[in-house]
């Protein structure tokens, strides 16, 4: 997935609003892309807490996704 157009080496420290494209609209695009890619439905609380690349991995584990 290349939602925010960042290089792989930049992902580790990526946070919400840390790049111009990860704003509220970009956030919902990211969530929609993850839901479609992994065929899951992310709960509202998890959408709100999904504020970094690292936190995203933690949240996806709750849905059985291990990357």
PDB file of N, CA, C and O in Angstrom:
ATOM      1  N   UNK A   1       0.835  -1.171   0.000  1.00  0.00           N
ATOM      2  CA  UNK A   1       0.000   0.000   0.000  1.00  0.00           C
ATOM      3  C   UNK A   1       0.887   1.245   0.000  1.00  0.00           C
ATOM      4  O   UNK A   1       1.860   1.309   0.752  1.00  0.00           O
ATOM      5  N   UNK A   2       0.575   2.191  -0.800  1.00  0.00           N
ATOM      6  CA  UNK A   2       1.393   3.401  -0.913  1.00  0.00           C
ATOM      7  C   UNK A   2       0.543   4.652  -0.707  1.00  0.00           C
ATOM      8  O   UNK A   2       0.649   5.609  -1.474  1.00  0.00           O
ATOM      9  N   UNK A   3      -0.269   4.647   0.290  1.00  0.00           N
ATOM     10  CA  UNK A   3      -1.233   5.718   0.520  1.00  0.00           C
ATOM     11  C   UNK A   3      -0.604   7.096   0.651  1.00  0.00           C
ATOM     12  O   UNK A   3      -1.136   8.062   0.103  1.00  0.00           O
ATOM     13  N   UNK A   4       0.517   7.218   1.364  1.00  0.00           N
ATOM     14  CA  UNK A   4       1.084   8.531   1.630  1.00  0.00           C
ATOM     15  C   UNK A   4       2.335   8.842   0.830  1.00  0.00           C
ATOM     16  O   UNK A   4       2.923   9.909   1.005  1.00  0.00           O
ATOM     17  N   UNK A   5       2.753   7.945  -0.035  1.00  0.00           N
ATOM     18  CA  UNK A   5       3.895   8.187  -0.901  1.00  0.00           C
ATOM     19  C   UNK A   5       5.209   8.418  -0.175  1.00  0.00           C
ATOM     20  O   UNK A   5       6.033   9.211  -0.630  1.00  0.00           O
ATOM     21  N   UNK A   6       5.416   7.741   0.945  1.00  0.00           N
ATOM     22  CA  UNK A   6       6.678   7.876   1.674  1.00  0.00           C
ATOM     23  C   UNK A   6       7.581   6.687   1.371  1.00  0.00           C
ATOM     24  O   UNK A   6       7.116   5.612   0.991  1.00  0.00           O
ATOM     25  N   UNK A   7       8.860   6.899   1.544  1.00  0.00           N
ATOM     26  CA  UNK A   7       9.823   5.828   1.312  1.00  0.00           C
ATOM     27  C   UNK A   7       9.796   4.838   2.484  1.00  0.00           C
ATOM     28  O   UNK A   7       9.450   5.199   3.609  1.00  0.00           O
ATOM     29  N   UNK A   8      10.165   3.598   2.201  1.00  0.00           N
ATOM     30  CA  UNK A   8      10.114   2.552   3.211  1.00  0.00           C
ATOM     31  C   UNK A   8      10.918   2.922   4.454  1.00  0.00           C
ATOM     32  O   UNK A   8      10.497   2.620   5.571  1.00  0.00           O
ATOM     33  N   UNK A   9      12.066   3.569   4.279  1.00  0.00           N
ATOM     34  CA  UNK A   9      12.894   3.930   5.428  1.00  0.00           C
ATOM     35  C   UNK A   9      12.221   4.980   6.317  1.00  0.00           C
ATOM     36  O   UNK A   9      12.611   5.148   7.473  1.00  0.00           O
ATOM     37  N   UNK A  10      11.228   5.680   5.796  1.00  0.00           N
ATOM     38  CA  UNK A  10      10.507   6.692   6.568  1.00  0.00           C
ATOM     39  C   UNK A  10       9.328   6.125   7.356  1.00  0.00           C
ATOM     40  O   UNK A  10       8.784   6.801   8.229  1.00  0.00           O
ATOM     41  N   UNK A  11       8.936   4.907   7.059  1.00  0.00           N
ATOM     42  CA  UNK A  11       7.746   4.327   7.676  1.00  0.00           C
ATOM     43  C   UNK A  11       7.859   4.160   9.179  1.00  0.00           C
ATOM     44  O   UNK A  11       6.899   4.411   9.907  1.00  0.00           O
ATOM     45  N   UNK A  12       9.020   3.739   9.649  1.00  0.00           N
ATOM     46  CA  UNK A  12       9.207   3.427  11.067  1.00  0.00           C
ATOM     47  C   UNK A  12       8.772   4.571  11.988  1.00  0.00           C
ATOM     48  O   UNK A  12       8.227   4.323  13.064  1.00  0.00           O
ATOM     49  N   UNK A  13       9.006   5.812  11.577  1.00  0.00           N
ATOM     50  CA  UNK A  13       8.688   6.973  12.404  1.00  0.00           C
ATOM     51  C   UNK A  13       7.457   7.738  11.921  1.00  0.00           C
ATOM     52  O   UNK A  13       7.203   8.852  12.378  1.00  0.00           O
ATOM     53  N   UNK A  14       6.697   7.152  11.006  1.00  0.00           N
ATOM     54  CA  UNK A  14       5.542   7.836  10.436  1.00  0.00           C
ATOM     55  C   UNK A  14       4.431   7.973  11.472  1.00  0.00           C
ATOM     56  O   UNK A  14       4.064   7.008  12.142  1.00  0.00           O
ATOM     57  N   UNK A  15       3.897   9.199  11.591  1.00  0.00           N
ATOM     58  CA  UNK A  15       2.804   9.459  12.525  1.00  0.00           C
ATOM     59  C   UNK A  15       1.707  10.274  11.837  1.00  0.00           C
ATOM     60  O   UNK A  15       1.929  10.916  10.810  1.00  0.00           O
ATOM     61  N   UNK A  16       0.535  10.224  12.433  1.00  0.00           N
ATOM     62  CA  UNK A  16      -0.598  11.008  11.950  1.00  0.00           C
ATOM     63  C   UNK A  16      -0.194  12.481  11.890  1.00  0.00           C
ATOM     64  O   UNK A  16       0.342  13.023  12.856  1.00  0.00           O
ATOM     65  N   UNK A  17      -0.446  13.104  10.789  1.00  0.00           N
ATOM     66  CA  UNK A  17      -0.117  14.487  10.472  1.00  0.00           C
ATOM     67  C   UNK A  17       1.394  14.732  10.422  1.00  0.00           C
ATOM     68  O   UNK A  17       1.842  15.879  10.418  1.00  0.00           O
ATOM     69  N   UNK A  18       2.175  13.647  10.383  1.00  0.00           N
ATOM     70  CA  UNK A  18       3.615  13.765  10.240  1.00  0.00           C
ATOM     71  C   UNK A  18       4.043  14.023   8.805  1.00  0.00           C
ATOM     72  O   UNK A  18       5.169  14.451   8.553  1.00  0.00           O
ATOM     73  N   UNK A  19       3.145  13.763   7.872  1.00  0.00           N
ATOM     74  CA  UNK A  19       3.331  14.092   6.460  1.00  0.00           C
ATOM     75  C   UNK A  19       2.035  14.752   5.982  1.00  0.00           C
ATOM     76  O   UNK A  19       0.962  14.503   6.531  1.00  0.00           O
ATOM     77  N   UNK A  20       2.147  15.575   4.978  1.00  0.00           N
ATOM     78  CA  UNK A  20       0.987  16.349   4.514  1.00  0.00           C
ATOM     79  C   UNK A  20      -0.213  15.483   4.142  1.00  0.00           C
ATOM     80  O   UNK A  20      -1.354  15.871   4.395  1.00  0.00           O
ATOM     81  N   UNK A  21       0.027  14.325   3.550  1.00  0.00           N
ATOM     82  CA  UNK A  21      -1.090  13.495   3.080  1.00  0.00           C
ATOM     83  C   UNK A  21      -1.799  12.714   4.187  1.00  0.00           C
ATOM     84  O   UNK A  21      -2.898  12.199   3.977  1.00  0.00           O
ATOM     85  N   UNK A  22      -1.170  12.624   5.375  1.00  0.00           N
ATOM     86  CA  UNK A  22      -1.843  11.903   6.464  1.00  0.00           C
ATOM     87  C   UNK A  22      -2.594  12.903   7.329  1.00  0.00           C
ATOM     88  O   UNK A  22      -2.240  13.163   8.479  1.00  0.00           O
ATOM     89  N   UNK A  23      -3.634  13.448   6.739  1.00  0.00           N
ATOM     90  CA  UNK A  23      -4.558  14.314   7.449  1.00  0.00           C
ATOM     91  C   UNK A  23      -5.825  13.507   7.711  1.00  0.00           C
ATOM     92  O   UNK A  23      -5.811  12.287   7.545  1.00  0.00           O
ATOM     93  N   UNK A  24      -6.904  14.142   8.110  1.00  0.00           N
ATOM     94  CA  UNK A  24      -8.117  13.391   8.444  1.00  0.00           C
ATOM     95  C   UNK A  24      -8.676  12.632   7.237  1.00  0.00           C
ATOM     96  O   UNK A  24      -9.161  11.510   7.382  1.00  0.00           O
ATOM     97  N   UNK A  25      -8.612  13.233   6.062  1.00  0.00           N
ATOM     98  CA  UNK A  25      -9.101  12.561   4.850  1.00  0.00           C
ATOM     99  C   UNK A  25      -8.162  11.416   4.478  1.00  0.00           C
ATOM    100  O   UNK A  25      -8.618  10.321   4.148  1.00  0.00           O
ATOM    101  N   UNK A  26      -6.870  11.661   4.530  1.00  0.00           N
ATOM    102  CA  UNK A  26      -5.888  10.611   4.254  1.00  0.00           C
ATOM    103  C   UNK A  26      -5.999   9.462   5.232  1.00  0.00           C
ATOM    104  O   UNK A  26      -5.791   8.303   4.872  1.00  0.00           O
ATOM    105  N   UNK A  27      -6.329   9.791   6.477  1.00  0.00           N
ATOM    106  CA  UNK A  27      -6.481   8.756   7.507  1.00  0.00           C
ATOM    107  C   UNK A  27      -7.609   7.794   7.135  1.00  0.00           C
ATOM    108  O   UNK A  27      -7.454   6.576   7.231  1.00  0.00           O
ATOM    109  N   UNK A  28      -8.726   8.341   6.716  1.00  0.00           N
ATOM    110  CA  UNK A  28      -9.854   7.493   6.348  1.00  0.00           C
ATOM    111  C   UNK A  28      -9.550   6.684   5.091  1.00  0.00           C
ATOM    112  O   UNK A  28     -10.018   5.554   4.950  1.00  0.00           O
ATOM    113  N   UNK A  29      -8.771   7.254   4.181  1.00  0.00           N
ATOM    114  CA  UNK A  29      -8.334   6.499   3.006  1.00  0.00           C
ATOM    115  C   UNK A  29      -7.435   5.341   3.395  1.00  0.00           C
ATOM    116  O   UNK A  29      -7.541   4.247   2.841  1.00  0.00           O
ATOM    117  N   UNK A  30      -6.545   5.586   4.355  1.00  0.00           N
ATOM    118  CA  UNK A  30      -5.664   4.531   4.863  1.00  0.00           C
ATOM    119  C   UNK A  30      -6.482   3.405   5.485  1.00  0.00           C
ATOM    120  O   UNK A  30      -6.257   2.230   5.194  1.00  0.00           O
ATOM    121  N   UNK A  31      -7.425   3.768   6.336  1.00  0.00           N
ATOM    122  CA  UNK A  31      -8.263   2.765   7.003  1.00  0.00           C
ATOM    123  C   UNK A  31      -9.060   1.968   5.972  1.00  0.00           C
ATOM    124  O   UNK A  31      -9.127   0.741   6.050  1.00  0.00           O
ATOM    125  N   UNK A  32      -9.656   2.653   5.019  1.00  0.00           N
ATOM    126  CA  UNK A  32     -10.432   1.970   3.972  1.00  0.00           C
ATOM    127  C   UNK A  32      -9.545   1.012   3.180  1.00  0.00           C
ATOM    128  O   UNK A  32      -9.959  -0.100   2.851  1.00  0.00           O
ATOM    129  N   UNK A  33      -8.330   1.448   2.878  1.00  0.00           N
ATOM    130  CA  UNK A  33      -7.399   0.592   2.140  1.00  0.00           C
ATOM    131  C   UNK A  33      -7.005  -0.646   2.929  1.00  0.00           C
ATOM    132  O   UNK A  33      -6.915  -1.741   2.375  1.00  0.00           O
ATOM    133  N   UNK A  34      -6.772  -0.468   4.215  1.00  0.00           N
ATOM    134  CA  UNK A  34      -6.430  -1.617   5.069  1.00  0.00           C
ATOM    135  C   UNK A  34      -7.605  -2.586   5.173  1.00  0.00           C
ATOM    136  O   UNK A  34      -7.427  -3.801   5.083  1.00  0.00           O
ATOM    137  N   UNK A  35      -8.797  -2.045   5.361  1.00  0.00           N
ATOM    138  CA  UNK A  35      -9.982  -2.898   5.460  1.00  0.00           C
ATOM    139  C   UNK A  35     -10.186  -3.695   4.179  1.00  0.00           C
ATOM    140  O   UNK A  35     -10.496  -4.885   4.229  1.00  0.00           O
ATOM    141  N   UNK A  36     -10.016  -3.056   3.055  1.00  0.00           N
ATOM    142  CA  UNK A  36     -10.193  -3.745   1.773  1.00  0.00           C
ATOM    143  C   UNK A  36      -9.086  -4.773   1.540  1.00  0.00           C
ATOM    144  O   UNK A  36      -9.359  -5.902   1.132  1.00  0.00           O
ATOM    145  N   UNK A  37      -7.854  -4.387   1.797  1.00  0.00           N
ATOM    146  CA  UNK A  37      -6.718  -5.277   1.563  1.00  0.00           C
ATOM    147  C   UNK A  37      -6.795  -6.541   2.403  1.00  0.00           C
ATOM    148  O   UNK A  37      -6.540  -7.642   1.916  1.00  0.00           O
ATOM    149  N   UNK A  38      -7.153  -6.368   3.685  1.00  0.00           N
ATOM    150  CA  UNK A  38      -7.142  -7.503   4.612  1.00  0.00           C
ATOM    151  C   UNK A  38      -8.526  -8.071   4.885  1.00  0.00           C
ATOM    152  O   UNK A  38      -8.670  -8.985   5.696  1.00  0.00           O
ATOM    153  N   UNK A  39      -9.544  -7.540   4.217  1.00  0.00           N
ATOM    154  CA  UNK A  39     -10.917  -8.011   4.378  1.00  0.00           C
ATOM    155  C   UNK A  39     -11.326  -8.022   5.849  1.00  0.00           C
ATOM    156  O   UNK A  39     -11.786  -9.034   6.378  1.00  0.00           O
ATOM    157  N   UNK A  40     -11.145  -6.868   6.494  1.00  0.00           N
ATOM    158  CA  UNK A  40     -11.513  -6.692   7.893  1.00  0.00           C
ATOM    159  C   UNK A  40     -12.359  -5.441   8.021  1.00  0.00           C
ATOM    160  O   UNK A  40     -12.454  -4.650   7.083  1.00  0.00           O
ATOM    161  N   UNK A  41     -12.980  -5.258   9.193  1.00  0.00           N
ATOM    162  CA  UNK A  41     -13.724  -4.045   9.512  1.00  0.00           C
ATOM    163  C   UNK A  41     -13.146  -3.517  10.818  1.00  0.00           C
ATOM    164  O   UNK A  41     -13.338  -4.113  11.877  1.00  0.00           O
ATOM    165  N   UNK A  42     -12.437  -2.397  10.735  1.00  0.00           N
ATOM    166  CA  UNK A  42     -11.761  -1.840  11.897  1.00  0.00           C
ATOM    167  C   UNK A  42     -12.755  -1.030  12.730  1.00  0.00           C
ATOM    168  O   UNK A  42     -13.479  -0.186  12.202  1.00  0.00           O
ATOM    169  N   UNK A  43     -12.779  -1.293  14.023  1.00  0.00           N
ATOM    170  CA  UNK A  43     -13.700  -0.620  14.935  1.00  0.00           C
ATOM    171  C   UNK A  43     -13.337   0.858  15.099  1.00  0.00           C
ATOM    172  O   UNK A  43     -12.180   1.244  14.932  1.00  0.00           O
ATOM    173  N   UNK A  44     -14.324   1.667  15.423  1.00  0.00           N
ATOM    174  CA  UNK A  44     -14.144   3.112  15.553  1.00  0.00           C
ATOM    175  C   UNK A  44     -13.028   3.475  16.526  1.00  0.00           C
ATOM    176  O   UNK A  44     -12.202   4.332  16.216  1.00  0.00           O
ATOM    177  N   UNK A  45     -12.987   2.840  17.698  1.00  0.00           N
ATOM    178  CA  UNK A  45     -11.938   3.144  18.675  1.00  0.00           C
ATOM    179  C   UNK A  45     -10.555   2.876  18.097  1.00  0.00           C
ATOM    180  O   UNK A  45      -9.615   3.628  18.351  1.00  0.00           O
ATOM    181  N   UNK A  46     -10.434   1.810  17.324  1.00  0.00           N
ATOM    182  CA  UNK A  46      -9.147   1.486  16.716  1.00  0.00           C
ATOM    183  C   UNK A  46      -8.784   2.482  15.619  1.00  0.00           C
ATOM    184  O   UNK A  46      -7.608   2.796  15.436  1.00  0.00           O
ATOM    185  N   UNK A  47      -9.761   2.973  14.902  1.00  0.00           N
ATOM    186  CA  UNK A  47      -9.511   3.992  13.873  1.00  0.00           C
ATOM    187  C   UNK A  47      -8.945   5.249  14.528  1.00  0.00           C
ATOM    188  O   UNK A  47      -8.005   5.854  14.013  1.00  0.00           O
ATOM    189  N   UNK A  48      -9.510   5.632  15.646  1.00  0.00           N
ATOM    190  CA  UNK A  48      -9.054   6.822  16.361  1.00  0.00           C
ATOM    191  C   UNK A  48      -7.650   6.622  16.921  1.00  0.00           C
ATOM    192  O   UNK A  48      -6.827   7.536  16.878  1.00  0.00           O
ATOM    193  N   UNK A  49      -7.375   5.428  17.448  1.00  0.00           N
ATOM    194  CA  UNK A  49      -6.072   5.142  18.050  1.00  0.00           C
ATOM    195  C   UNK A  49      -4.965   4.894  17.025  1.00  0.00           C
ATOM    196  O   UNK A  49      -3.785   4.909  17.375  1.00  0.00           O
ATOM    197  N   UNK A  50      -5.330   4.668  15.778  1.00  0.00           N
ATOM    198  CA  UNK A  50      -4.365   4.370  14.713  1.00  0.00           C
ATOM    199  C   UNK A  50      -3.645   5.670  14.337  1.00  0.00           C
ATOM    200  O   UNK A  50      -3.986   6.311  13.343  1.00  0.00           O
ATOM    201  N   UNK A  51      -2.655   6.048  15.132  1.00  0.00           N
ATOM    202  CA  UNK A  51      -2.007   7.343  14.948  1.00  0.00           C
ATOM    203  C   UNK A  51      -0.530   7.266  14.566  1.00  0.00           C
ATOM    204  O   UNK A  51       0.157   8.286  14.503  1.00  0.00           O
ATOM    205  N   UNK A  52      -0.054   6.063  14.314  1.00  0.00           N
ATOM    206  CA  UNK A  52       1.336   5.907  13.885  1.00  0.00           C
ATOM    207  C   UNK A  52       1.496   4.562  13.186  1.00  0.00           C
ATOM    208  O   UNK A  52       0.653   3.672  13.297  1.00  0.00           O
ATOM    209  N   UNK A  53       2.590   4.449  12.474  1.00  0.00           N
ATOM    210  CA  UNK A  53       2.927   3.187  11.803  1.00  0.00           C
ATOM    211  C   UNK A  53       3.037   2.069  12.829  1.00  0.00           C
ATOM    212  O   UNK A  53       2.500   0.979  12.633  1.00  0.00           O
ATOM    213  N   UNK A  54       3.739   2.347  13.928  1.00  0.00           N
ATOM    214  CA  UNK A  54       3.921   1.350  14.988  1.00  0.00           C
ATOM    215  C   UNK A  54       2.576   0.945  15.603  1.00  0.00           C
ATOM    216  O   UNK A  54       2.302  -0.244  15.766  1.00  0.00           O
ATOM    217  N   UNK A  55       1.754   1.914  15.937  1.00  0.00           N
ATOM    218  CA  UNK A  55       0.450   1.624  16.535  1.00  0.00           C
ATOM    219  C   UNK A  55      -0.421   0.846  15.548  1.00  0.00           C
ATOM    220  O   UNK A  55      -1.220   0.003  15.954  1.00  0.00           O
ATOM    221  N   UNK A  56      -0.270   1.124  14.272  1.00  0.00           N
ATOM    222  CA  UNK A  56      -1.027   0.399  13.255  1.00  0.00           C
ATOM    223  C   UNK A  56      -0.752  -1.097  13.296  1.00  0.00           C
ATOM    224  O   UNK A  56      -1.671  -1.903  13.150  1.00  0.00           O
ATOM    225  N   UNK A  57       0.508  -1.473  13.495  1.00  0.00           N
ATOM    226  CA  UNK A  57       0.847  -2.890  13.596  1.00  0.00           C
ATOM    227  C   UNK A  57       0.163  -3.531  14.796  1.00  0.00           C
ATOM    228  O   UNK A  57      -0.346  -4.648  14.708  1.00  0.00           O
ATOM    229  N   UNK A  58       0.156  -2.814  15.921  1.00  0.00           N
ATOM    230  CA  UNK A  58      -0.492  -3.326  17.134  1.00  0.00           C
ATOM    231  C   UNK A  58      -1.987  -3.537  16.895  1.00  0.00           C
ATOM    232  O   UNK A  58      -2.551  -4.561  17.280  1.00  0.00           O
ATOM    233  N   UNK A  59      -2.605  -2.571  16.266  1.00  0.00           N
ATOM    234  CA  UNK A  59      -4.045  -2.659  16.011  1.00  0.00           C
ATOM    235  C   UNK A  59      -4.358  -3.773  15.024  1.00  0.00           C
ATOM    236  O   UNK A  59      -5.311  -4.526  15.228  1.00  0.00           O
ATOM    237  N   UNK A  60      -3.580  -3.890  13.968  1.00  0.00           N
ATOM    238  CA  UNK A  60      -3.842  -4.944  12.988  1.00  0.00           C
ATOM    239  C   UNK A  60      -3.707  -6.335  13.597  1.00  0.00           C
ATOM    240  O   UNK A  60      -4.408  -7.256  13.177  1.00  0.00           O
ATOM    241  N   UNK A  61      -2.832  -6.507  14.566  1.00  0.00           N
ATOM    242  CA  UNK A  61      -2.692  -7.799  15.248  1.00  0.00           C
ATOM    243  C   UNK A  61      -3.995  -8.211  15.913  1.00  0.00           C
ATOM    244  O   UNK A  61      -4.319  -9.397  15.974  1.00  0.00           O
ATOM    245  N   UNK A  62      -4.739  -7.236  16.409  1.00  0.00           N
ATOM    246  CA  UNK A  62      -6.043  -7.530  17.033  1.00  0.00           C
ATOM    247  C   UNK A  62      -7.003  -8.191  16.042  1.00  0.00           C
ATOM    248  O   UNK A  62      -7.920  -8.912  16.434  1.00  0.00           O
ATOM    249  N   UNK A  63      -6.777  -7.934  14.764  1.00  0.00           N
ATOM    250  CA  UNK A  63      -7.651  -8.472  13.712  1.00  0.00           C
ATOM    251  C   UNK A  63      -7.026  -9.689  13.022  1.00  0.00           C
ATOM    252  O   UNK A  63      -7.478 -10.118  11.960  1.00  0.00           O
ATOM    253  N   UNK A  64      -5.995 -10.226  13.638  1.00  0.00           N
ATOM    254  CA  UNK A  64      -5.359 -11.431  13.102  1.00  0.00           C
ATOM    255  C   UNK A  64      -4.381 -11.165  11.967  1.00  0.00           C
ATOM    256  O   UNK A  64      -3.989 -12.096  11.264  1.00  0.00           O
ATOM    257  N   UNK A  65      -3.984  -9.915  11.777  1.00  0.00           N
ATOM    258  CA  UNK A  65      -3.047  -9.562  10.704  1.00  0.00           C
ATOM    259  C   UNK A  65      -1.658  -9.409  11.305  1.00  0.00           C
ATOM    260  O   UNK A  65      -1.434  -8.526  12.133  1.00  0.00           O
ATOM    261  N   UNK A  66      -0.727 -10.260  10.898  1.00  0.00           N
ATOM    262  CA  UNK A  66       0.658 -10.199  11.371  1.00  0.00           C
ATOM    263  C   UNK A  66       1.545  -9.965  10.160  1.00  0.00           C
ATOM    264  O   UNK A  66       1.591 -10.787   9.244  1.00  0.00           O
ATOM    265  N   UNK A  67       2.244  -8.849  10.162  1.00  0.00           N
ATOM    266  CA  UNK A  67       3.112  -8.494   9.045  1.00  0.00           C
ATOM    267  C   UNK A  67       4.563  -8.593   9.435  1.00  0.00           C
ATOM    268  O   UNK A  67       5.442  -8.329   8.615  1.00  0.00           O
TER     269      UNK A  67
END
